[in-house]
Amino acid sequence: MPTTLAGRELIKKYIADREISITSLATVFGVSKMYMTQVLSNTKKSPAANALVLKIIEDFKIRPNDND
């Protein structure tokens, strides 16, 4: 399975640019703040964590910006 590190970085940029807290993001996706922090920091690399990364990307339609 390909790494989701690039996706995790896109999510972190997305929430920083929009001033969305990790707590709010965790609440929306029904996980704890600690778990979300571990997922976004690439500490959690389980299939469930990778699935969460993909779900966040799809739900928010996060795409790489060619201008970055």
Buried (B, 14 or more C-beta within 10 A) or exposed (E): EEEBEEBBEBBEBBBEEEEBEBEEBBEEBEBEBEBBBBBBEBEBBEEEBBEBBEEBBEEBEBEEEEEE
